[in-house]
Amino acid sequence: MVLPLNLLRTAQNQPMMVELKNGETYSGVLANCDTFMNLQMRDVICTSRDGDRFWKIAEVNIRGNNIKYLRLPDEVIDMVKEEQKKEARQAAKGRGRGRGRGAPAGRGRGEMKGFGGRGRG
Amino acid sequence: MSKREGQKTIFEFNRYLNKRVRVKFNGGREVTGILKGHDQVCNLVLDDTEEYRRDPDDPFKLLNETRQLGLVVARGTAVMLVSPVEGMEEISNPFVNVAES
């Protein structure tokens, strides 16, 4: 399963378009994001809500609670899947080494629940 | 709740200290001011604040008139966007060639 915030984290340094609740859109490169969906973007073009005024802004900080939606490049979904595979492999390795520590890490991801149980039993 | 608010945000407002920033608020107000301080939940202290007047018929349309507010504490929950004024300019439509696709 692709979690929205994982997708967003993977999309760092990718161009994207964000529409805010007030209808303004911001197109630029994502520099950083956090668990509130707060965004930091660079080289942004801001479009007013009626679409007839434009601004170029070097840097913006957007508060996550004002976001309506984000548009990302299609490739990001593949990158996210790659990353999840990598993480799953690493989690599996961790479980092999230290029984105690591996279990909680496995429980964090939904599909790994079954594995953790078997390892401990 | 308090635990969640204690979580770190990515905002690095320290970089903007004593610089002029533009702040957009929930509901359409926009101001610029010199950033004097900030906290974890995005409350801001702005000095020499100027608010941009808005069209009385369309509160989302900005006019070029401003009014002086002076020293202001901006409530974090109402802040929508913060950006440095430096490096910001109005431009003509940059999407004209891209718009057809």
Backbone of each chain as ProteinMPNN parsed JSONL, in Angstrom:
{"seq_chain_A": "MVLPLNLLRTAQNQPMMVELKNGETYSGVLANCDTFMNLQMRDVICTSRDGDRFWKIAEVNIRGNNIKYLRLPDEVIDMVKEEQKKEARQAAKGRGRGRGRGAPAGRGRGEMKGFGGRGRG", "coords_chain_A": {"N_chain_A": [[0.842, -1.194, 0.0], [0.513, 2.218, -0.79], [1.396, 4.855, 1.101], [0.222, 8.143, 1.609], [1.965, 10.092, 2.772], [4.411, 8.821, 2.628], [4.751, 8.703, -0.094], [4.979, 11.382, -0.629], [7.309, 11.985, 0.72], [9.118, 10.547, -0.76], [8.986, 12.006, -3.031], [10.625, 14.141, -2.781], [12.69, 16.767, -3.966], [11.56, 16.635, -6.44], [9.649, 18.067, -9.13], [6.501, 19.641, -8.519], [2.966, 20.298, -8.159], [0.941, 22.229, -6.106], [-2.225, 22.678, -4.791], [-3.871, 25.013, -2.821], [-6.308, 25.362, -0.172], [-7.536, 27.782, -0.564], [-7.539, 28.048, -3.272], [-5.338, 29.005, -4.638], [-2.477, 28.088, -6.587], [0.673, 26.446, -6.378], [3.547, 25.861, -8.09], [6.46, 24.059, -8.106], [9.697, 22.954, -6.936], [9.878, 20.382, -4.636], [11.339, 20.815, -1.556], [11.407, 19.956, 1.051], [9.513, 18.057, 3.446], [7.109, 17.266, 6.025], [5.55, 15.367, 8.746], [3.169, 16.682, 9.142], [2.404, 17.399, 6.725], [3.389, 19.798, 6.061], [5.114, 21.863, 3.798], [8.147, 22.633, 2.109], [9.146, 24.564, -0.467], [10.992, 25.229, -3.499], [11.94, 27.642, -6.034], [9.412, 28.548, -7.074], [6.316, 28.909, -8.822], [3.639, 30.902, -8.356], [0.16, 30.866, -8.728], [-2.667, 32.881, -8.986], [-6.028, 32.557, -7.568], [-7.955, 32.961, -9.528], [-6.445, 32.552, -11.72], [-5.175, 34.545, -13.218], [-3.067, 36.068, -12.378], [0.428, 35.935, -11.704], [3.216, 34.847, -9.824], [6.715, 34.753, -9.219], [8.529, 32.975, -6.95], [11.205, 32.581, -4.769], [11.336, 30.821, -2.62], [9.111, 28.988, -0.644], [7.168, 28.375, 2.309], [4.775, 26.187, 3.178], [1.904, 25.678, 5.08], [0.72, 22.601, 6.175], [-2.006, 22.128, 6.71], [-3.479, 23.644, 5.01], [-3.552, 22.592, 2.522], [-5.11, 21.497, -0.446], [-4.83, 19.61, -2.559], [-2.106, 17.699, -4.08], [-0.149, 17.534, -7.021], [1.891, 15.15, -8.473], [4.862, 14.0, -10.252], [4.487, 11.161, -12.442], [6.407, 9.147, -12.138], [7.036, 8.922, -9.507], [5.543, 7.123, -8.087], [6.575, 4.64, -8.774], [9.105, 4.906, -7.711], [8.499, 4.934, -5.038], [7.604, 2.347, -4.6], [9.924, 0.872, -5.073], [11.442, 1.806, -2.951], [9.987, 0.869, -0.799], [10.314, -1.86, -1.077], [13.02, -2.071, -0.588], [13.113, -1.223, 2.051], [11.614, -3.221, 3.277], [13.256, -5.41, 2.884], [15.414, -4.662, 4.456], [14.223, -4.572, 6.945], [13.629, -7.24, 7.304], [16.166, -8.333, 7.493], [17.0, -7.139, 9.855], [15.308, -8.356, 11.69], [16.293, -10.951, 11.628], [18.738, -10.754, 12.909], [18.504, -9.496, 15.574], [16.238, -10.643, 17.785], [14.501, -9.433, 19.63], [14.481, -6.703, 18.97], [13.65, -6.62, 16.378], [10.919, -7.162, 16.126], [9.056, -4.969, 16.883], [9.66, -3.131, 14.874], [8.771, -4.432, 12.634], [6.067, -4.451, 13.047], [5.249, -1.937, 12.5], [4.661, -1.642, 9.794], [1.855, -2.491, 7.931], [1.552, -4.913, 6.282], [3.434, -6.617, 7.246], [2.806, -7.88, 9.527], [2.201, -10.643, 9.932], [4.681, -11.93, 9.64], [6.24, -11.092, 11.811], [4.988, -12.308, 13.973], [5.457, -15.033, 13.483], [8.189, -15.209, 13.713], [8.723, -14.799, 16.392], [7.497, -16.898, 17.631]], "CA_chain_A": [[0.0, 0.0, 0.0], [1.283, 3.461, -0.842], [0.885, 5.861, 2.033], [0.384, 9.489, 1.037], [3.146, 10.822, 3.255], [5.595, 8.146, 2.076], [4.85, 9.16, -1.479], [5.44, 12.767, -0.597], [8.715, 11.988, 1.14], [9.884, 10.064, -1.906], [8.927, 13.01, -4.097], [11.505, 15.279, -2.506], [13.498, 17.207, -5.11], [10.807, 16.49, -7.687], [8.719, 19.17, -9.364], [5.122, 19.287, -8.207], [2.021, 21.409, -8.091], [0.133, 22.148, -4.902], [-3.323, 23.635, -4.703], [-4.286, 25.293, -1.45], [-7.758, 25.425, 0.022], [-8.057, 29.041, -1.081], [-7.564, 27.991, -4.719], [-4.047, 29.349, -5.233], [-1.618, 26.937, -6.831], [2.11, 26.654, -6.285], [4.304, 24.84, -8.816], [7.88, 24.209, -7.832], [10.409, 21.751, -6.54], [9.713, 20.112, -3.207], [12.628, 20.762, -0.871], [11.296, 19.217, 2.301], [8.145, 17.909, 3.935], [7.071, 16.578, 7.326], [4.372, 14.537, 9.005], [1.967, 17.519, 9.088], [2.319, 17.751, 5.309], [4.02, 21.091, 5.809], [6.019, 21.743, 2.665], [9.087, 23.692, 1.794], [9.365, 24.443, -1.908], [11.902, 26.206, -4.096], [11.706, 28.047, -7.428], [7.974, 28.319, -7.158], [5.452, 29.852, -9.522], [2.346, 30.973, -7.676], [-0.922, 31.316, -9.596], [-3.792, 33.325, -8.166], [-7.135, 31.603, -7.66], [-8.649, 33.08, -10.815], [-5.517, 32.158, -12.776], [-4.71, 35.606, -14.113], [-1.838, 36.711, -11.891], [1.471, 34.941, -11.443], [4.405, 35.337, -9.114], [7.847, 33.848, -9.093], [8.978, 33.065, -5.561], [12.394, 31.738, -4.605], [11.208, 29.831, -1.552], [7.901, 29.139, 0.158], [6.849, 27.405, 3.358], [3.318, 26.051, 3.166], [1.398, 24.927, 6.219], [0.056, 21.434, 5.61], [-3.452, 22.081, 6.889], [-4.137, 24.44, 3.981], [-3.398, 21.963, 1.207], [-6.258, 20.766, -0.975], [-4.223, 18.415, -3.16], [-0.807, 17.857, -4.729], [0.078, 16.737, -8.238], [3.293, 14.729, -8.522], [5.212, 13.284, -11.478], [4.05, 9.761, -12.391], [7.497, 8.226, -11.759], [7.236, 8.844, -8.054], [4.88, 5.927, -7.557], [7.52, 3.531, -8.924], [10.191, 5.106, -6.756], [7.996, 4.572, -3.719], [7.557, 0.882, -4.508], [11.323, 0.462, -4.905], [11.886, 2.14, -1.599], [9.312, -0.022, 0.148], [10.972, -3.172, -1.18], [14.31, -1.937, 0.086], [12.858, -1.158, 3.496], [11.14, -4.533, 3.711], [14.447, -6.264, 2.96], [16.211, -4.252, 5.604], [13.491, -4.966, 8.143], [13.78, -8.689, 7.408], [17.53, -8.544, 7.978], [17.033, -6.721, 11.251], [14.629, -9.374, 12.487], [17.169, -12.108, 11.697], [19.834, -10.539, 13.865], [18.079, -9.3, 16.963], [14.833, -11.026, 17.834], [13.725, -8.466, 20.412], [14.325, -5.413, 18.34], [13.039, -6.744, 15.053], [9.458, -7.274, 16.14], [8.308, -3.711, 16.804], [9.884, -2.508, 13.58], [7.923, -5.126, 11.673], [4.667, -4.147, 13.287], [4.974, -0.618, 11.964], [4.081, -1.744, 8.455], [0.708, -3.386, 7.996], [1.626, -6.23, 5.646], [4.495, -7.414, 7.853], [2.305, -8.387, 10.797], [2.302, -12.093, 9.986], [6.068, -12.35, 9.779], [6.706, -10.831, 13.169], [4.41, -13.323, 14.844], [6.102, -16.303, 13.266], [9.565, -15.13, 14.192], [8.807, -14.881, 17.844], [6.973, -18.183, 18.095]], "C_chain_A": [[0.884, 1.253, 0.0], [0.652, 4.47, 0.102], [1.182, 7.258, 1.489], [1.663, 10.189, 1.488], [4.45, 10.163, 2.81], [5.838, 8.604, 0.654], [5.46, 10.552, -1.519], [6.927, 12.829, -0.238], [9.602, 11.544, -0.021], [9.981, 11.133, -2.989], [9.813, 14.219, -3.817], [12.448, 15.513, -3.675], [12.823, 16.975, -6.461], [9.924, 17.729, -7.876], [7.3, 18.732, -9.024], [4.261, 20.536, -8.149], [1.128, 21.192, -6.882], [-1.017, 23.129, -5.029], [-3.737, 23.78, -3.254], [-5.799, 25.379, -1.377], [-8.333, 26.711, -0.552], [-8.018, 29.099, -2.608], [-6.272, 28.411, -5.388], [-3.272, 28.077, -5.496], [-0.163, 27.36, -6.798], [2.793, 25.519, -7.029], [5.776, 25.088, -8.558], [8.477, 22.885, -7.414], [10.273, 21.576, -5.033], [11.085, 20.008, -2.565], [12.542, 19.887, 0.368], [9.818, 19.075, 2.664], [8.181, 17.19, 5.273], [5.738, 15.878, 7.525], [3.078, 15.338, 9.061], [1.593, 17.855, 7.652], [2.725, 19.214, 5.088], [5.034, 20.899, 4.695], [6.968, 22.923, 2.623], [9.39, 23.51, 0.317], [10.294, 25.538, -2.399], [11.515, 26.481, -5.544], [10.244, 27.856, -7.796], [7.324, 29.357, -8.07], [4.077, 29.764, -8.878], [1.324, 31.501, -8.677], [-2.1, 31.708, -8.72], [-5.006, 32.432, -8.418], [-7.935, 31.743, -8.947], [-7.714, 32.817, -11.996], [-5.074, 33.292, -13.678], [-3.543, 36.422, -13.549], [-0.839, 35.628, -11.487], [2.619, 35.594, -10.698], [5.486, 34.271, -9.158], [8.379, 34.046, -7.685], [10.129, 32.085, -5.362], [12.123, 30.578, -3.656], [9.864, 30.036, -0.861], [7.806, 28.032, 1.197], [5.333, 27.346, 3.437], [2.893, 25.21, 4.357], [0.479, 23.824, 5.697], [-1.457, 21.468, 5.687], [-4.2, 22.885, 5.828], [-4.084, 23.813, 2.6], [-4.69, 21.27, 0.809], [-5.747, 19.485, -1.62], [-2.872, 18.765, -3.76], [-0.79, 17.028, -5.994], [1.562, 16.436, -8.339], [3.583, 14.089, -9.873], [4.876, 11.8, -11.328], [5.133, 8.816, -11.861], [7.547, 7.985, -10.258], [6.628, 7.57, -7.484], [5.79, 4.71, -7.679], [8.645, 3.651, -7.914], [9.757, 4.672, -5.368], [7.995, 3.064, -3.547], [8.963, 0.319, -4.318], [11.752, 0.641, -3.458], [11.259, 1.201, -0.569], [9.94, -1.407, 0.131], [12.267, -3.155, -0.396], [14.11, -1.971, 1.595], [12.433, -2.508, 4.039], [12.323, -5.48, 3.856], [15.252, -5.948, 4.207], [15.551, -4.68, 6.906], [13.66, -6.462, 8.378], [15.154, -9.022, 7.973], [17.593, -8.246, 9.473], [16.406, -7.761, 12.159], [15.509, -10.586, 12.677], [18.196, -11.957, 12.8], [19.328, -10.483, 15.294], [16.593, -9.578, 17.093], [13.991, -9.934, 18.5], [13.457, -7.194, 19.654], [13.569, -5.494, 17.019], [11.527, -6.631, 15.081], [8.723, -5.941, 16.053], [8.477, -3.019, 15.463], [8.965, -3.122, 12.54], [6.465, -4.717, 11.826], [4.266, -2.785, 12.711], [4.314, -0.67, 10.6], [3.009, -2.821, 8.451], [0.965, -4.784, 7.486], [2.643, -7.154, 6.31], [4.027, -8.118, 9.125], [2.543, -9.887, 10.965], [3.717, -12.561, 10.278], [6.545, -12.21, 11.212], [6.239, -11.919, 14.117], [5.141, -14.652, 14.72], [7.513, -16.32, 13.874], [9.664, -15.352, 15.684], [8.399, -16.259, 18.35], [7.972, -19.298, 17.822]], "O_chain_A": [[1.882, 1.319, 0.716], [-0.492, 4.882, -0.086], [2.269, 7.513, 0.97], [2.359, 10.805, 0.681], [5.466, 10.835, 2.634], [6.972, 8.859, 0.247], [6.335, 10.85, -2.332], [7.692, 13.608, -0.807], [10.685, 12.086, -0.238], [10.936, 11.162, -3.765], [9.755, 15.213, -4.541], [12.94, 14.568, -4.293], [13.459, 17.108, -7.506], [9.506, 18.359, -6.904], [6.944, 17.57, -9.223], [4.755, 21.662, -8.097], [0.619, 20.092, -6.666], [-0.797, 24.298, -5.345], [-3.929, 22.79, -2.548], [-6.481, 25.459, -2.399], [-9.487, 26.737, -0.98], [-8.428, 30.104, -3.188], [-6.111, 28.201, -6.59], [-3.376, 27.107, -4.746], [0.183, 28.489, -7.146], [2.649, 24.354, -6.659], [6.277, 26.193, -8.767], [7.846, 21.834, -7.524], [10.52, 22.501, -4.259], [11.907, 19.195, -2.987], [13.483, 19.167, 0.699], [8.983, 19.873, 2.239], [9.187, 16.568, 5.614], [4.911, 15.801, 6.617], [1.995, 14.754, 9.033], [0.585, 18.515, 7.4], [2.431, 19.792, 4.041], [5.735, 19.887, 4.653], [6.645, 24.038, 3.036], [9.833, 22.443, -0.108], [10.382, 26.617, -1.814], [10.855, 25.67, -6.193], [9.9, 27.102, -8.706], [7.72, 30.522, -8.091], [3.441, 28.71, -8.855], [1.589, 32.468, -9.39], [-2.49, 30.963, -7.821], [-5.017, 31.645, -9.365], [-8.528, 30.772, -9.418], [-8.147, 32.857, -13.148], [-4.637, 33.041, -14.802], [-3.086, 37.369, -14.189], [-1.21, 34.56, -11.0], [2.944, 36.759, -10.926], [5.216, 33.07, -9.138], [8.649, 35.175, -7.276], [10.04, 30.916, -5.735], [12.626, 29.474, -3.865], [9.519, 31.169, -0.526], [8.289, 26.917, 0.998], [4.683, 28.35, 3.732], [3.462, 24.148, 4.609], [-0.417, 24.072, 4.89], [-2.131, 20.903, 4.826], [-5.427, 22.816, 5.755], [-4.516, 24.418, 1.62], [-5.294, 20.55, 1.604], [-6.186, 18.392, -1.262], [-2.525, 19.934, -3.93], [-1.357, 15.936, -6.032], [2.394, 17.342, -8.297], [2.657, 13.677, -10.572], [4.965, 11.244, -10.233], [4.828, 7.811, -11.218], [8.046, 6.956, -9.802], [7.138, 7.009, -6.515], [5.791, 3.844, -6.804], [9.09, 2.662, -7.332], [10.546, 4.109, -4.609], [8.342, 2.554, -2.482], [9.177, -0.589, -3.514], [12.34, -0.247, -2.839], [11.903, 0.793, 0.398], [10.086, -2.051, 1.17], [12.579, -4.081, 0.353], [14.836, -2.653, 2.32], [12.841, -2.9, 5.133], [12.401, -6.253, 4.811], [15.709, -6.843, 4.918], [16.223, -5.095, 7.85], [13.816, -6.902, 9.517], [15.284, -9.894, 8.833], [18.167, -9.009, 10.249], [16.899, -8.022, 13.256], [15.499, -11.2, 13.744], [18.489, -12.903, 13.532], [19.682, -11.322, 16.123], [15.774, -8.826, 16.565], [12.925, -9.562, 18.01], [12.347, -6.662, 19.684], [12.925, -4.531, 16.604], [10.923, -6.071, 14.167], [7.835, -5.798, 15.212], [7.543, -2.388, 14.967], [8.441, -2.425, 11.671], [5.723, -4.648, 10.846], [3.088, -2.523, 12.469], [3.485, 0.183, 10.286], [3.238, -3.937, 8.917], [0.64, -5.756, 8.168], [2.714, -8.338, 5.98], [4.789, -8.873, 9.73], [3.024, -10.34, 12.003], [3.925, -13.48, 11.07], [7.181, -13.112, 11.756], [7.0, -12.394, 14.96], [5.413, -15.317, 15.719], [7.95, -17.31, 14.461], [10.581, -16.013, 16.171], [8.898, -16.727, 19.374], [7.707, -20.456, 18.143]]}, "seq_chain_B": "MSKREGQKTIFEFNRYLNKRVRVKFNGGREVTGILKGHDQVCNLVLDDTEEYRRDPDDPFKLLNETRQLGLVVARGTAVMLVSPVEGMEEISNPFVNVAES", "coords_chain_B": {"N_chain_B": [[-2.196, 15.508, 22.164], [-0.56, 17.708, 22.935], [1.786, 16.395, 22.713], [1.96, 15.911, 20.048], [2.145, 18.452, 19.068], [4.576, 19.145, 20.014], [6.248, 17.878, 18.334], [8.747, 18.132, 15.81], [8.664, 20.594, 13.267], [9.295, 21.193, 9.755], [9.871, 23.741, 9.238], [12.194, 26.306, 8.883], [12.487, 28.879, 10.248], [14.376, 30.381, 11.44], [16.252, 31.132, 9.589], [15.128, 33.274, 8.374], [15.109, 35.313, 10.15], [14.951, 38.697, 11.156], [14.638, 39.441, 8.549], [12.614, 40.542, 5.794], [9.496, 39.097, 5.473], [6.826, 37.537, 3.653], [3.566, 36.901, 4.645], [0.835, 34.807, 4.378], [-2.536, 34.56, 5.318], [-5.065, 32.359, 6.581], [-8.174, 32.836, 5.121], [-7.544, 35.013, 3.614], [-6.123, 37.364, 4.188], [-3.098, 39.225, 3.751], [0.215, 39.927, 4.654], [3.309, 41.778, 4.926], [6.307, 41.647, 6.8], [8.972, 42.268, 9.15], [10.652, 39.558, 10.308], [10.741, 38.755, 13.628], [10.616, 36.827, 15.509], [9.629, 33.421, 16.356], [7.775, 30.37, 16.91], [7.344, 26.874, 17.849], [4.776, 26.232, 16.907], [4.31, 27.855, 14.809], [3.486, 30.41, 15.401], [4.146, 33.822, 14.877], [6.323, 36.621, 15.262], [6.144, 39.76, 14.036], [7.624, 42.685, 12.769], [7.212, 46.158, 11.869], [5.018, 45.779, 10.227], [3.103, 45.483, 7.267], [-0.059, 45.522, 5.914], [-1.661, 44.226, 3.057], [-4.156, 45.889, 1.325], [-7.457, 44.81, 0.417], [-9.672, 44.081, -2.292], [-12.873, 45.308, -1.797], [-15.069, 44.016, -2.874], [-14.183, 41.533, -3.621], [-12.674, 39.618, -1.532], [-10.387, 38.127, -1.957], [-8.858, 39.314, -3.765], [-6.039, 41.232, -4.237], [-5.166, 44.617, -3.588], [-2.936, 47.301, -4.53], [-2.555, 49.013, -2.468], [-1.397, 49.597, 0.861], [-1.654, 49.074, 4.416], [-0.425, 50.247, 7.525], [0.56, 48.16, 10.137], [2.389, 47.788, 12.133], [3.938, 46.437, 15.021], [3.368, 43.003, 15.355], [1.786, 40.018, 16.471], [1.464, 37.07, 14.899], [-0.935, 34.629, 14.713], [-0.309, 31.208, 14.892], [-2.095, 29.167, 13.991], [-3.575, 30.439, 12.094], [-1.857, 31.073, 10.122], [-0.854, 30.548, 6.808], [1.013, 30.487, 4.822], [4.446, 31.164, 4.418], [6.914, 33.203, 3.129], [10.108, 34.415, 2.009], [10.45, 37.852, 1.224], [12.375, 38.759, -0.425], [13.428, 37.837, -3.596], [10.982, 37.459, -4.697], [8.657, 38.108, -7.207], [6.222, 39.616, -9.352], [5.086, 38.083, -12.311], [4.555, 37.65, -15.897], [2.189, 35.421, -17.492], [3.603, 32.303, -17.173], [2.916, 29.91, -18.219], [1.919, 29.845, -20.755], [2.858, 28.501, -23.064], [2.786, 25.925, -22.257], [0.242, 25.433, -21.648], [-1.547, 24.285, -23.537], [-1.023, 21.518, -23.657]], "CA_chain_B": [[-2.207, 16.783, 21.424], [0.652, 18.471, 23.214], [2.897, 15.591, 22.235], [2.027, 16.095, 18.615], [2.601, 19.812, 18.798], [5.99, 19.207, 20.33], [6.977, 17.31, 17.217], [9.444, 19.157, 15.034], [8.242, 20.864, 11.893], [10.451, 21.432, 8.89], [10.072, 25.157, 8.982], [13.453, 26.842, 9.413], [12.259, 30.322, 10.222], [15.584, 31.077, 11.897], [16.958, 31.673, 8.427], [14.475, 34.512, 7.929], [15.096, 36.285, 11.244], [15.337, 40.059, 10.779], [14.426, 39.678, 7.119], [11.211, 40.794, 5.505], [8.803, 37.915, 4.958], [5.414, 37.699, 3.322], [2.773, 35.889, 5.336], [-0.565, 34.741, 3.958], [-3.365, 34.002, 6.384], [-6.375, 31.783, 6.358], [-9.214, 33.84, 4.96], [-7.168, 35.904, 2.528], [-5.257, 38.488, 4.526], [-1.68, 39.074, 3.442], [1.05, 40.982, 5.216], [4.751, 41.581, 4.976], [6.865, 42.193, 8.025], [10.308, 41.777, 9.469], [10.462, 38.464, 11.254], [11.514, 38.964, 14.857], [10.611, 35.62, 16.325], [8.674, 32.383, 15.937], [7.82, 29.21, 17.804], [7.088, 25.538, 17.323], [3.479, 26.083, 16.258], [4.177, 28.778, 13.679], [3.202, 31.788, 15.798], [5.24, 34.663, 14.392], [6.391, 38.019, 15.667], [6.523, 40.56, 12.872], [7.765, 44.112, 13.048], [7.015, 47.021, 10.694], [4.124, 44.993, 9.381], [2.213, 46.171, 6.333], [-1.084, 44.638, 5.365], [-2.143, 44.605, 1.731], [-5.608, 46.076, 1.293], [-8.105, 43.906, -0.534], [-10.852, 44.565, -2.992], [-14.04, 45.079, -0.934], [-16.028, 43.108, -3.519], [-13.598, 40.199, -3.713], [-11.635, 39.65, -0.501], [-9.176, 37.405, -2.315], [-8.122, 40.109, -4.742], [-5.214, 42.214, -3.532], [-4.881, 45.91, -4.213], [-1.554, 47.642, -4.224], [-2.477, 49.841, -1.263], [-1.091, 48.882, 2.099], [-1.858, 49.842, 5.651], [0.621, 49.927, 8.496], [0.094, 47.516, 11.362], [3.427, 47.884, 13.162], [4.379, 45.181, 15.654], [2.244, 42.073, 15.265], [1.95, 38.581, 16.693], [0.594, 36.337, 13.986], [-1.333, 33.355, 15.311], [0.155, 30.101, 14.052], [-3.158, 28.387, 13.355], [-4.126, 31.198, 10.977], [-0.821, 31.25, 9.096], [-1.02, 29.597, 5.718], [2.205, 30.422, 3.985], [5.489, 32.133, 4.747], [8.005, 33.189, 2.152], [10.908, 35.629, 2.059], [10.068, 38.827, 0.196], [13.493, 38.785, -1.367], [13.301, 36.745, -4.56], [9.594, 37.316, -5.106], [8.254, 39.144, -8.162], [5.085, 39.252, -10.188], [5.534, 37.831, -13.683], [3.457, 37.366, -16.819], [1.839, 33.999, -17.497], [4.701, 31.464, -17.629], [2.394, 28.618, -18.674], [1.223, 30.009, -22.033], [3.252, 27.478, -24.035], [2.524, 24.609, -21.691], [-1.181, 25.328, -21.337], [-2.289, 23.437, -24.48], [-0.792, 20.085, -23.457]], "C_chain_B": [[-0.901, 17.524, 21.645], [1.871, 17.708, 22.704], [3.098, 15.832, 20.743], [2.552, 17.493, 18.264], [4.082, 19.976, 19.091], [6.855, 18.637, 19.228], [7.585, 18.417, 16.372], [8.792, 19.343, 13.665], [9.481, 21.183, 11.067], [10.764, 22.899, 8.741], [11.344, 25.651, 9.644], [13.357, 28.358, 9.387], [13.455, 31.097, 10.753], [16.322, 31.746, 10.752], [16.381, 33.031, 8.013], [14.511, 35.6, 8.995], [15.657, 37.627, 10.778], [15.311, 40.3, 9.275], [12.928, 39.891, 6.906], [10.591, 39.537, 4.9], [7.365, 38.278, 4.606], [4.65, 36.573, 3.992], [1.349, 35.954, 4.793], [-1.344, 34.042, 5.053], [-4.577, 33.306, 5.792], [-7.402, 32.886, 6.166], [-8.814, 34.958, 4.025], [-6.302, 37.085, 2.896], [-3.816, 38.19, 4.153], [-0.915, 40.232, 4.032], [2.512, 40.722, 4.863], [5.247, 42.212, 6.261], [8.246, 41.624, 8.254], [10.186, 40.752, 10.577], [11.366, 38.652, 12.465], [11.558, 37.717, 15.724], [9.547, 34.653, 15.849], [8.723, 31.274, 16.969], [7.418, 27.953, 17.054], [5.8, 25.462, 16.507], [3.214, 27.205, 15.26], [3.645, 30.156, 14.084], [4.4, 32.631, 15.387], [5.172, 36.026, 15.051], [6.92, 38.802, 14.476], [6.598, 42.02, 13.27], [7.587, 44.885, 11.746], [6.06, 46.372, 9.707], [3.247, 45.894, 8.514], [1.193, 45.166, 5.836], [-1.468, 45.134, 3.986], [-3.65, 44.734, 1.765], [-6.187, 45.171, 0.228], [-9.334, 44.555, -1.138], [-12.088, 44.281, -2.133], [-15.049, 44.101, -1.542], [-15.501, 41.679, -3.581], [-12.431, 40.136, -2.739], [-10.388, 38.84, -0.835], [-8.33, 38.181, -3.317], [-7.347, 41.195, -3.996], [-5.137, 43.508, -4.321], [-3.439, 46.255, -3.889], [-1.42, 48.585, -3.032], [-2.095, 48.977, -0.071], [-1.545, 49.711, 3.279], [-0.89, 49.335, 6.707], [0.003, 49.284, 9.725], [1.125, 47.595, 12.48], [3.829, 46.522, 13.708], [3.192, 44.234, 15.816], [2.667, 40.695, 15.76], [0.946, 37.882, 15.787], [0.323, 34.967, 14.583], [-1.017, 32.199, 14.344], [-0.949, 29.368, 13.321], [-3.746, 29.113, 12.147], [-3.112, 31.397, 9.858], [-0.954, 30.151, 8.058], [0.284, 29.386, 4.987], [3.179, 31.516, 4.405], [6.545, 32.061, 3.662], [8.796, 34.478, 2.272], [10.509, 36.565, 0.931], [11.149, 38.909, -0.881], [13.343, 37.595, -2.315], [11.874, 36.5, -4.975], [9.234, 38.436, -6.066], [7.044, 38.654, -8.941], [5.585, 39.097, -11.62], [4.313, 37.653, -14.573], [3.283, 35.846, -16.893], [2.979, 33.126, -18.033], [4.211, 30.158, -18.255], [1.796, 28.698, -20.076], [1.559, 28.919, -23.037], [2.881, 26.08, -23.562], [1.019, 24.353, -21.625], [-1.927, 24.358, -22.258], [-2.18, 21.957, -24.145], [-1.628, 19.542, -22.309]], "O_chain_B": [[-0.22, 17.918, 20.698], [2.869, 18.312, 22.31], [4.219, 15.94, 20.247], [3.295, 17.678, 17.3], [4.759, 20.821, 18.505], [8.061, 18.881, 19.188], [7.014, 19.498, 16.235], [8.42, 18.377, 12.999], [10.566, 21.411, 11.603], [11.798, 23.269, 8.184], [11.549, 25.436, 10.839], [14.044, 29.031, 8.619], [13.557, 32.308, 10.556], [16.941, 32.796, 10.924], [17.063, 33.835, 7.379], [14.0, 36.697, 8.772], [16.687, 37.692, 10.106], [15.902, 41.264, 8.789], [12.098, 39.481, 7.717], [11.109, 38.986, 3.929], [6.774, 39.194, 5.178], [5.052, 35.412, 3.91], [0.736, 37.021, 4.754], [-0.882, 33.064, 5.641], [-5.04, 33.607, 4.692], [-7.482, 33.794, 6.994], [-9.654, 35.783, 3.667], [-5.785, 37.759, 2.005], [-3.366, 37.046, 4.228], [-1.337, 41.384, 3.93], [2.899, 39.598, 4.544], [4.679, 43.19, 6.749], [8.642, 40.634, 7.639], [9.676, 41.049, 11.658], [12.59, 38.701, 12.346], [12.437, 37.572, 16.574], [8.679, 35.002, 15.05], [9.62, 31.245, 17.811], [7.19, 27.949, 15.845], [5.729, 24.719, 15.529], [2.069, 27.482, 14.905], [3.377, 30.989, 13.217], [5.544, 32.201, 15.534], [4.09, 36.524, 15.361], [8.012, 38.533, 13.975], [5.753, 42.527, 14.008], [7.784, 44.343, 10.659], [6.277, 46.415, 8.496], [2.728, 46.915, 8.964], [1.552, 44.078, 5.387], [-1.588, 46.34, 3.771], [-4.35, 43.811, 2.18], [-5.513, 44.808, -0.736], [-9.942, 45.455, -0.559], [-12.33, 43.129, -1.774], [-15.792, 43.438, -0.819], [-16.28, 40.726, -3.593], [-11.321, 40.552, -3.072], [-9.423, 38.863, -0.071], [-7.228, 37.763, -3.672], [-7.918, 41.971, -3.23], [-5.054, 43.505, -5.549], [-2.797, 45.588, -3.077], [-0.308, 48.922, -2.628], [-2.424, 47.793, -0.004], [-1.792, 50.91, 3.152], [-0.579, 48.146, 6.768], [-0.963, 49.8, 10.287], [0.772, 47.48, 13.654], [4.034, 45.574, 12.952], [2.147, 44.613, 16.345], [3.786, 40.256, 15.494], [-0.264, 38.082, 15.9], [1.253, 34.233, 14.918], [-1.394, 32.211, 13.172], [-0.779, 28.985, 12.163], [-4.347, 28.485, 11.275], [-3.469, 31.842, 8.767], [-1.142, 28.98, 8.387], [0.624, 28.274, 4.584], [2.783, 32.643, 4.705], [7.016, 30.978, 3.316], [8.234, 35.524, 2.597], [10.259, 36.123, -0.19], [10.872, 39.101, -2.065], [13.151, 36.466, -1.865], [11.566, 35.453, -5.545], [9.481, 39.604, -5.766], [6.861, 37.456, -9.162], [6.408, 39.885, -12.087], [3.188, 37.522, -14.09], [4.127, 35.089, -16.414], [3.296, 33.195, -19.221], [5.016, 29.381, -18.769], [1.221, 27.717, -20.549], [0.69, 28.454, -23.774], [2.687, 25.169, -24.367], [0.576, 23.207, -21.555], [-2.848, 23.676, -21.808], [-3.144, 21.213, -24.328], [-1.556, 18.352, -22.002]]}, "name": "protein", "num_of_chains": 2, "seq": "MVLPLNLLRTAQNQPMMVELKNGETYSGVLANCDTFMNLQMRDVICTSRDGDRFWKIAEVNIRGNNIKYLRLPDEVIDMVKEEQKKEARQAAKGRGRGRGRGAPAGRGRGEMKGFGGRGRGMSKREGQKTIFEFNRYLNKRVRVKFNGGREVTGILKGHDQVCNLVLDDTEEYRRDPDDPFKLLNETRQLGLVVARGTAVMLVSPVEGMEEISNPFVNVAES"}
